Amino acid sequence: MGGWRWMARRLQILLGKEGAEREMDEEIREHIERETELNRSAGMSPEEARRRALVAFGGVELHKEQVRDVRGVRLLDDFIQDARVALRGFLKEPSFTLAVLLTLGLGIGGNVAMFAILQGSLFHALPYPRADRLVVGRVTWNGEIGQTVSGPDYFDYVDRSTSFEALGAFTPFELRGTLTGLGEPERAKTMVASGDYFEALGVRPALGRTFNAEEAVLGGPQVIVISHGLWERRFGSDPAILGRTATFNGTPYTIIGVMPAGFRLMLDTDAWLPMQRGGGWAQARQFHNFVLVGRLAEGVTVARAQEEVDRISASLAETYPDTNRNKGLALTPMREALLEGYRTTLLTLMGAVAVLLLIACGNVAGLLLARGSARQSELAVRAVMGAGRGRLGRQLLTESALLAMGAAVVGLALASWIQRGVLAFVALERLGPVEPELSPAVVGFALALAGFSVLLFGALPAVRTARADPAAGLGSGMRTAGSRAGTRFRSALVVGQVALTAVLLVSAGLLLRSFDELRRVDMGFDPSDLLTASVQVGDAEFPDLPSRVAFFRTLMERIRSIPGVEGAGMIDRIPVRMSGGNVRVDLPERFGMSGVFGQLAYQRSVLPGYFGAMGIPLVAGRDVAWTDDAGTPRAIVLSSALATAIFGSDDPLGRTVGIDAGGDEPVVLEVVGVVGDVVVGHPANGTEYAMYTPYTQRAGTLLGLAVRARGDMGAVSSAVRQALREMDPNVPLAEVGTLEGEVARVLSSNRSIAVVLALFAATALLLAAVGLYGVLAYQVARRQHEIGIRIALGARLGTVVSSVVWGGVRLVALGLVLGIPLAWWASRLVREMLYGVEISDATTYGAVAFFLAAVATAACLVPGLRAARVDPVEAFRRE
């Protein structure tokens, strides 16, 4: 029977003309039997041959000479049949299948990777017993949360509070020192901690014990608790380690305990020294060096504990108005405190990959709609063979579900790579290592995301395709396949993709502009060609000021004689690398007056030649000199801004300033020079108040080295190391690097988030361009007959190309109109990460609009040029 006549009769049945039903049933039966015999002759089993014949004729099942719809078959059989049909279709169209799997897999993979990171950071279990009872305490000034608490304040909170099972304190920064007497000298990282620090965290040592009350007082025994890593590395995991001596900075300490493997809080450390009441780190109430960690007592809430410490803070403010006025203590749940520095970054990246998934789903939805339009004839045949709209819809949804499951597998494979890439850029030091892992929760999230994606990209195309008119599908060719509504919907998808891409591009652009502004910050010194390192002598070998000064002076002379070295200097804290050490300074006569004393400034000790080596200009007066020793008046060099803050327009040279050193009287120093302002800590803070005292009058054990040299820095560092080894083999050269590298390291977090977001934005841009190309290519294919007629009638090729390109440009323009306001609203999320750039930065928005328009125009040109190459004769023949 002729195909068209058979289809027409089936349509008659669908339209209610039941008189032709019996004749139609017999003819269908004959065709199915004939198809079954052909399949059996091809080597199929009887069951397979009949199943293939039924599938070929729209899923019709015959029983007792009657035609029965597929809805009578069990759901499981339906799904198996639909899956087989879908898989055969995917294999016939490998390019379509691969495009969907990669596009959707990339979107799912990005979201799975960020979910795994969030699970390992935001939702991970803190490695402490009953961690939900832990709080972190930090100082507040006028209600604003700072960081560190003074030692005397901590002891008052311990003595007066009842809300904690234990309240401990620790220094949230590394104290570098030299470990000697165990082979090669090694720089070790230590913290100062109270005995209650370990008790509050609820972690017991693997060996020995932690600090007791006797060791927590000034002048108590010199003891040390070491990390599991140091125990393994330096002591070979010796179980008899307790009671042995470790020499740290020349001072012998008795090892009393070894902490378990992996124990840390905020920072990795090699050892812990006891916090001593009245000791150096807990000496004065105006010096803030500790973060508190407390374990709430049973039944006590954070709010109740906060009320108690507020009362204690108010009492301290009355008792010590000079140091505690407007000062308090803020209690924060530990998880929340640890995540404060990362929450915005992680949520920004999570938002970015969510947008990426939406764009990917839009792309896939467009592909499915185009594929559905191309399959109208096939689906119409199935419809006239008896497959209802619900049956066709289930078939299409099954195809979408299989694609989503395949994309989930691809996404899981990509997620590990994406997660490693993100973690390589965005370090989470406070949280400890976040290892990529394929946990059941991650797999479950991927599957859930796949199911959600089916709703986003598969439901509407399935409904639209299944509801298409069978008669129209059978009677149309390429010229009419696909409705105007379908075209408008695909165009709307492209508009949405462009708008979402604009959001990512603007956010990435703002962060990149911010990073560029940070790179351009005037540091106040020249970081290029500067080798930096640190040198620390031991207290035992160099017990007094003259011996230390003599050692470092000789070292400087040797370094300056190395070929290629143009200058060398030393400072106790290298700029950018080490901050802290800030004290208050003002005119001596203002000390003890009501209100806060003077200006807060960074205090540094330097050797002669440091300013010249760093490229810090001398504004007035002189540099520190070797003659500034214990027998001369205490000297000081001020930064230009600090001199102005203290003396105004008066000449500061020869005047005196007082430094609050924690005593009853200030330390008085004579101003001998003024130098340029410099960046002390993070470049985002800009230049800050600084003052420099001669190391020859205030000698410690640790100095940072700054060597300006030309040529191979590796050779220079080797020569410096050799010179130091010849002077004393027990003094190591540590933290060797360049100042440019140090600045880059400090800015790495700003660069990292910008780069990662830019990569996501670039991926989104690529997907949007592909989506735009797909829509225009589909429209050109549909319009071949029309374009052929226009060309045959003499239309210029440029006109044909411009009509296609202009159609794409309109979509992009509409996407930008919607996307730019949305981008401005979304960019508020990254506001706190910006430096020197406003979220309404016109340059960024203009660049994004231009770049997006340029890429989109390029994507439009390919379909446009294809339209210009349409052969009118071939177009008529196809029609």
N, C-alpha and C positions, 0 to 999 in steps of 0.2 A: 504494500500500500504506500502511495506517495506520502512523504513526510508532512507536507503542508495540509493535505486532505485529512490525514490522521489528527494533526494538531487542531484543525478547525472543528472536527467532530468532538474532540475532547473539550474544546471551548464551549461548544453547544451544551454539553452536559453541565459545565461549570455555570453557564448562564441560565440553566433551568430547563433546557430542552431535553427532557428525559427520554423522548421517543427514540433517540439514537443510541441509548445506553447499551442495549443488548448487543447490537451490532459492533459497537465500540469495544465491549468487553471481549468478544470473540477475536477481533483483530489484534488487540493488545496481547491476548493469550497466545495467538500464533506467533507474534513477534518475539515474545519472551521465550517460548519453546525453541524457536529457531536460534535465538542468541545463546540459549543454554547449550544446544548441540554444538554450536561453533566453539564455545568455551571448552566443552569436553574434548572436542577434537584437538584442541590446543594443549591437552595434557592435564587439565584441571580435574579434581575430584567432582563427583556429582553435586555435592553440597556447595562447593566453591563455585562451580559453573553456574548454578542457579542463583546463588547470592550475587555474583557479578552481573548476571542478566537483570536481576531486580534493581540493583543499584543503577545500572545504565538507563533504566526506564523510570527513574524518579522515586525509587524506594517503594514500588507497588508490590504487595504480597497477594497471591491468589489462593483461595481456599474454596473448594466446592463450586467452581465455575464463577465465583464472585470476586470482584476487585475490592481489596480491603486497604485502607489508608495505613500508613506507617504508625499512626498513633495507637494502633492495636498491638504493636510489638512492645515488648518490655523495654523500660527506660534504659536498662543496661545494654541491651542489644542495640538500641538506638545510638547510644553513645559510642559503642565499639564501631558500629558502622560509620557514624559521622567522623570518628577519629581516623579510620582508614581512608575515607574519602579525602579528609583534610590533608593527611600525610602525603597521599598521592598528588594532591594539588600543589603542596609545597615543593615536592621533588620536581614537578614540572616547571615551577617558577623559582629556581634557586636564587636569582638576583633579588626578587621580592622578599623571599624568606630571609635571606642573609641581611638585607637592609633593615627589616623589622627586628630581627634578633639583636643586631648590633646597636640600633638606635634605642630600642627599649631596654636592652641589657645595660647600656651605658647609664641610662637614667636610674634603673634599679640598682646597679652596682654602686653608683655614687651615694645613693641613699642608704644602702646596706652598710657601706664603709663608714659613713658618718654615724649611723646607728651603733655600730660596733664601738666606735670611739666614744660616743656618748655613754654607752653601757659601761665601758671601762673607766670612765671618768665621772660623769654626773651621777651614774647609778651604781657604781661599783661599791662593794662593801669595804669600808675602811678596815684596815688590818689590826683592829684593836677590839678587845672584848667590850661588848655593849657600847659600841661607838656612838649610838644615839644619845648617850648621856654625856658626851664630851662637848665642851665649849672652848672657844678661844677668846682670850681677853686682850684688848688693845686700848691704848690711851685715846681719849677724845679731848679735843680743844674746842670749846664753845659748841659742843655737839657734833663736831666733825671728827670722824674716825681717823686716827693716825695709825701708827704701827707699833712702836715699842713703848714699854712701861719702865719706869725707873725701879731700880732694885729696892730702895727703901719703901716705896709705895707698895711693891709686891709683898714685902714682909708684913706691912700693916694690914693688907687684905687677908693674908693668911691668918694673922693673929686675931682679927676681929670678925671674920665671917664664919657662918655655920651652915652655909648652903652647899658646901662641897665635901665630898669624901676625901678628895685630895686636890690641891691647887699647886701646880708646878710652874716653873719658869725656865726659859731657854733663850739663848741668843739666836735670832733668826738669820744669822750671817756666819760665814766660815771664818774661823781664826786660823790663819796659816802658820805653821811652825815646822821646824826641822826635827825629824826623828833620827837619832844617831845611836851608835854603839851596837848596831845589828847589821853590820856589813855596810853597803853603800848608804850614804845619807839619803833620806827621803823626805820630801815635803808632805806633811800630813794635814788633813782638814779636821779641825776640832770645833766643838761647841762647849760653851759653859752652860751647865744645867743644874737645877736644884735637885735634891734627893726626891722630892715629891713629883718631879717631872715623870719619872718612870712609873711611879705608883699611880699617877693620874691616868696615864695611858693604859695601865693594866698589863704591861709587858714585863715578864720576868727575864732575867739574864739566862743565857744558856749555860753559863758557868759562873760561879761566884755570886756576888751581890752588887748592889748599887750603893750610893752614898748614904751615910748615916748622919745623925745630928752632930756628932763630934767633928766630922769633916766639913760641915757647913758653916763653921765659924772662922773668923780671920785668924790665921796662924795655925789652923788645923793641919792634920797629916796631908802630905802631898800624894794623892791617889788619883787613879785614872781608870775609866771604864772604856774598853776598846770594842770596836765593831767586829762582827764575824769575819768580814772581808780582810781586815788588818790582821786578825788572828791567823787566818789561813795564809795570807801573803807573807807576813814577816816572821811568824812564829811556827809555821808548818803545822797548824792545828794541834799544837802541843797541849794535851789535857792537863799538864802540870804547870800551866802558865801562871796560875794565881800566885801572887807573892813575888813574881819576877819584876825586874825594874826596866822601865822604858824611859830613855832620856829624851825629853822634849824641850827644845830650845835651850839645851844645856842643863836643864833641871831634871833630876831623877824623880820619877813617879812610880809608885807601887801599883801594879795591875791588880785590881780587886774583882773585876768582872768582865765577861764577854757577852755581848748582846746577841740575840738570835739572828740568823741570816735574814736579810731583807728588812730589818728594822730601820725605820727612818721616819722623819716628820719634816716635810717641806724640802729639806736638803739632805743629800748624802753626806755622811761624815765618817771619819776614821776613829774618833775617840771623843769622850766627854770628860770635861774637867768640872770639879765641884764649884757651884756658886757659893761664895762665902759672904755672909752678912758683914758689911763694912769693907769688903775687899774692893779691888780695882774696878770691876765691872758693876758692883753694887755699892759704890762708895757714896755718891751724892744724889740727892733727890731730883736735881735738875738734869741729871744725865739719864737718858732713856735708852736702854740696851736690851730689854727682854720682851718676849711675847709670853703671855700666860696661857696655860692649858689646864682646864679644870674638869673634874668628873663630878657631876651633880649628885648630891645625896639622894637617897631613895625618897620619892614623892615630891622632890623639888623641881619646879619648872624653870625654864630659862627666864621667864618674866619675873618670877619670884626672886631668883638669884640676882637679877638685874636691879630690882628694888633695893636689895640689901647692899650691893656694892655702891649704888647711888648714895645711900645714906653714909656709907663709909667715905666716899669721895667728898661729900659735903663737909664732913667732919675734918678731913685732911685739909680742905681749902681754908677752913677757919683756923686750923692750927698752923699751917704753913702757907700763908697768903702769898709770899714772894714766889713760891715755886708751884703751888697747886691751885691758884686762882683760875676759874673757868676750866679746870681739868677734871676728867672723869675716866671711867673705865667702861668700855662697851663689850658685852658678852655676845658672841655669835656662835651658833652651832658649827661644829668643826667642818662638816662637809661644805656648808655654805661659805665659810671663811677660806677654805682651800680653793674653791672654785671661783672666787671673786675675780681673779685676774684672767680667767679663761672663758667665763660664761658667754660674754659677748662674742668672742671669736668663734666658739663652737656653735652657738645658735646662728650666727651669720652664715657660717659654712653650711649648716643644716638647711637654712632657708634657701641657700643657693642651689643645693642639690635637689631640693623639693621643686624649685622653679625649673630646674633642668629636666626633672621627670615630667612635669606638666608639658614642657615643650616637646619632649620625646613622644608623649602620648598624643599630642596634637599632630605630630608628624605621622605617627602610625595610623591615626584615625583618617588622615587624608589619604594615605596609601590604601587603606581598606575601602574607603569610599570609591576611589578610582578603580580599584580591582573589582568592587561590586558592580560598578557601572559597566565595566568590560565583560562581566559575567551575566548580564541581564538575559541574553539569549539562552544560556545554559540553565539559569534559574527558572526562566519561563517554561522551558521544556519540562523541568521537574514539576512545575506547578500544574501544567496541563495533564501530566501523568498522575496527578492525585496528591502531590505533596502540598499541604496547606501552608499558610503563612507562618503558623507556629512551628511547623516542622522545618521550614526553611530557616526561620530565625534561630532555632536550636542548632542547626547545622553551622550557621555562621558564627554563633556564639562559641560553639565547640572549637572552631578554627581559631577564634580569638583567644580562647583559654589555653589552647595548646601553644600558641605563639607566646603568650604571657609566661607559661611554665618554662618554655625553652629560654625565654629572655631572663627568667629568674636564675636558671642554671648559668647562663652567660654572665649575669650580674654577680652571682656569687664568685665566679672565677675572677672577674675584674675587681671585686670589692677588696680582696686582699692586696692587690697592687695599688689600688687607689688609697687604701688606708695607710699602707706603708709610705706612699708618697706624701700624704697629708701630714703624717707624724714626722716625716723627715723635715718638713718645713715648719710645722707648728709643734714645738716642744712643750710638754706639760710637766715641767720639772717638779713643781710642788706636789703633783699627784703621783709621782714615781713612774716607772715604766708602764706604758699601756701597750700590751702585746697584741698584734693581730691574731684573732682566733675565730674559728668557725663553730661557734657555740650553738646549741639547739635554739636559743633565743634569736640568734642572728638568722639561722635558716628559717625559723618560723616567721620572722619579720619579712624576709625575702618572699616567702610564699604569700603572706598577707598582702604585701605590696603588689605582687603579681595579680592577685584577685582584685585588688582595688584598681589596678591599671586596666583590667578587662572592662570594668564599668566606665572608666574614663575614655578609652579609645575604641572599645568593641561594641558597646550596647547600641549606641545611636546608629553607626553604620549598619549593624545587623538589622535593626528595625526598619531603617530606610530602604535597605536593599530587599528585605523580605516583603515589604509592602508595595513594591513596584508592581505596575500593571503587567500581567503576563502577555496580554495582547500587544501592548506597546513594545515589550521586549522582543517578541517574535517578529514583529513587523518593521522594526527599525534597524538601521545600519549604524555606522559610526557617527553619522551626522546628527542623529537624534538621541543616541544613547546617553543617558544621564540627564537629569532634570535641571532646570534653572535653580531650584531650591538646593539641590546637591552642590551645584557650583558655588552658590552663595555660602553654603555651609563650609566648604573647603576654603573659600576665601576668608571667611571669618576665623578659621583655624590659623591661617597664616597671619592675619592681623594680630591675633592673640599671641602667637609665637614672637612676632616682632616686638610687641609691647613688653612681654616678659624678658626678652633678650635685652631690651633697653634698660630694664631694671638692673640686670646683672652688670651690664657694661658701665652704667653710671656709677654703681657702687664700687666696682673694680677701678674705674677711672679716678674716683675721688681718693681711694686708698693709694693708688700709684702716684697721684699728684702730691698727696701728703708725704709719702716716702721720699719723693724728689725734694720737697721742701726741707725735710729733715737732713737729707744729704747736703743741702746747701747751707746749713746752719754754720755761722762763723764760730769756729771752736775757740778762737782766741790764740791758737797755736797751730803750727803746721804739722799735721800727723804723718805726712809723707816721709819716707826714708828714715823712719824712726824705729829702731829696735828696742823693745822693752823686755824686761825680765825682773825678777825679784831676788834679793840676796838677804839671807837672815843668818846672823851670827848667834852663837850660844851664849847664855848668861855665864856659864862656868868658864869658858875660854876667854871671854871678853866681859869681865864683870863691871868695868867702870867706863866712864865717858871717854877719857883719854885713849884707852886701848881701842875702843870702837872707832873713834875719829881717825886715829892713825891707820887702822886697817882700811877704812873706806877711802881715805886720802890716797894711800898707796895704790889701791885698786883703780881709782880714777886716773891716776898718772899712767898706769900701765895701759888702761883702755884707750886713753887719748893718743898713745904712741902706736896703736895698731894701724896699719896701712888702710886708708879709706875712711877712717873715722874723722869727722869734722867737728864733733863736739860731744860731750858726755856730761850727764848730771844725774843726781839722785834725789829722790823725794820719798817720803814714807808711804804715800798713796798715789799711785799713778792716776792721772785724770781719766775719767770714763771707766777704767777698770775697777777702781775701788772708791766708793763714796763713803759717807759717814764721817765721824770725827768733827762734828759741828758743835761749836760752843758760842756763848754770847760774849760780845765785846762792845765796849763803849768808853767814854771818858771816865777815868777812875773816880772822879768826884760824884758820878751818878750812881755808883754802886751802893746798894742798900736803900735807894729811894723807892717810893711807892710805885707800883706798876712793874711791868716786865723790863728787866735790865737789857738795854742795848739792842744790838743787831745780832741775829744768828748767822754765823759765818763758819766756813770750813777752815779748820786749822791744819796746816801742813808744816813738816820739817824738811828743809832742803839743804843741799850742799852747794857751795859756790859753783857756778857754771850751769846750773839747772835751767835758768830762764833762757840763756843763750842757746842751749841745746834744743829746747822745746820751741824756740822761736817766739817766746812771749816778750813783747816789747817792754823796755824799762822806760816808764813815763817820767819819773822824777827820782832824784836821790841816787842811791847806789844799790848794788846787789849785796846779798849776805857775803861775808868774808871769812877766811880761815882765822882771822884775828878776833872774830866774834866768839870768844871763849868764856869759860867760867869766870875769868878775872875781869871781864868788861860788862857794862850794863846790858841787860837783856834787850835784844833788838827785834824788830818786826818789820816786814814788808807787807803793805796792804794792796789789795786790788783797787783799781781806780774807782769803781762804783762804791766799794766799802768806805774808802777814804772820803768820798763825797757824802755818804750817808752819815758819817760821824762828824766830820769837820765842815761840811758845807763847802763854801767857796774859799775857806781859809787854807793856808798852806799847812799840810800835815807834818812836813819834815821837822824833826826835832821835838815834836809834841809827843805826849804819852797816851797810851790806851790801857784799859784794864780788861783782863780776860777773867771770866767767871770760871774758876777751876774747881769749884765745889767747896771752897773754904770760906772762912768768915771775911776774908779780905781778897780783893782781886789780885791777880798777877799783873804787875805793871811792866810795860815794855815801851821802848822808845822807837818811834817810827823813823826808819832810816831810808825807806824807799817806797815807791809806788809803781806797780806794774799793771799791765793790761788785764782786762777781765777775761776769764776763761770758762769753758764748760767743764764742770767738775764731775757731774754724774751723767745722766741720760741727756743726749742733745735736745730732746723735747723740752727740757727744763731751761734751756738757754744758759747764758752766762750767769754765774751766781757769786755772791760775796765769798771772798777767800782771803786768807792771811797766811803769811809764811814766816816761820821762825827759823833761825840757824840751827841745823842739826848739831853743830858744835856746842850749842848751849842746852840742847834738849834731846839727848841721844837715846834712841830705842834700839831694838835688835834687828828690826826689819826695815829695809829700804828698797824702793823700786828704782830700777835702772833705766835711763833713757839715753840711747846712743844714736846720734845722727851720723849716718854713714852712706857712702855711695858704693855701688857695686853689689856683689853677692852678699845678701844678708846672712845666708847660711855660713859662709866663710867667716864673716865678722862674728857671728854668735859662737862659732867653734873657737875662734881666737880669744874671745872673752871668757869662755868656759875654761880654756887652757890656762889663761892668766890667773883665774880664780883658783883653779886646782893647784897651781904652783904655790900660791900663797897659803892655802889651807884646804886640804882634800876633804875635810869634814864639813865644809860650807858649800852647799849645792847652789847651782844656778837654776832657778825654777821659773815656771810660767813664761818661757821664752816665746816671743812673738813680735808682731809689729803693731804699732799704734793704729795704723789703718785697719788692720785685721780686727783689732779690739773694737774700733768704732763700728765696723761692719757687723761684728757679733752682737753688739748692743742693739743695733738697728735691725737685727735679723728677724725679730718677731714682727716688726712693722712691715718689713719686706715680705716675709713669708705669707702673711694673710693676704697681702695685695697680690702676690704671685698666684697663690692657690685660687683666689676668687677670679683673677684674670683668666686662668686656665679654664675654669668652669664657664666663664662668660664667653670665651673663645669657642668652646664646645657648643654652647647654646647658639652662638652666632652661626656656626657651621650648620647646625640642625635647622635653624630658621631659614638659612639660604637654601638648603636642600628642600625644605617644605615649599618655599616660594617657587623654586625651580619645578618641583613636581606639579604644582597647581597650574603653572603656565604651560608646561609641557603637555599636560592633559588637555587644557583648553585648546592648544594648537592642534592636537590630534583630533579633537571633536570638530574643530572648525576647518578641517582640511578641504572639505567641499566648498565652503564659503570662500576660503583663501584662494583656492584654485580658480573660482569664478572671478574674483577680483584681479588676480594676476592675468587671467585670460582677457579681461576687459581693459588691461593696460595699466593697472595700478603699479606705481613705482615700488621697488623693493624696499627703499628707505621708509616709505609710508607703512608698508606691511610690518617691518621690524619695529618701528616706533609705536604702532598701535599695540603690539604685544608688550613691549617694554613699558609703555605708559600704563597699561593695565596693572603690571607689577608694582610700578612706582606708586600708584594710588594706594595699593594695599599697604606698602611700607609707610607712606605718609600718614595713613590712618592709624597704623600701629604706633608710630611715633607720637601722634597727637594723644593717644591713650597712654602710652608708655612713659612719657616724660613726667607728667604729674604723678603717676604711680611710682616712678623712680625717686622723685623728690620725697614722697611719703616714706618709702622703704629705706632711703638712705639715712633716716634718723637713727636707724639701728647701729650704723657705723660711726655716728657723730663723735662718740668718745674716743675713737681710734684715730681721729683726724688731727693733723697739726698744720696750722697755717693755711687751711682750706675750709671754706664753708660748704655746707651741703647744697647750697644753691649756686655753686661755682659755675659761672656762665661758660668758662673755657671748657670744662669737662662736658657739660651738656651739648655744647656746640660740636665738640670733637666726636662725641658719641653719635649725634645725629648725622654728621658728615660721613663718618666711617661706616655706620650701618647702611646709609643710603648708597654709598659706593659699593659695598659688598652686595647689597640687594640688586643694584643695577647690573653688576657683573653676572649675578645669577639669572637675571631676566634676559640678558643678551643671548644666551645659548638657545632658549626656545624661540626667541625672536628671529635669530639667524636660521633656525630650522624652518620656521614659517616661510621665510623668504625663499627657501629652496624647494617649496612644494611644487610638484609637477602637475599642472592642471589636468592633463590627460590621465595621469595615474590616479588623481583624486576622483575624477569622474568614473573611472573604471572600478575603483574600490566601492564607490557609492552604489 
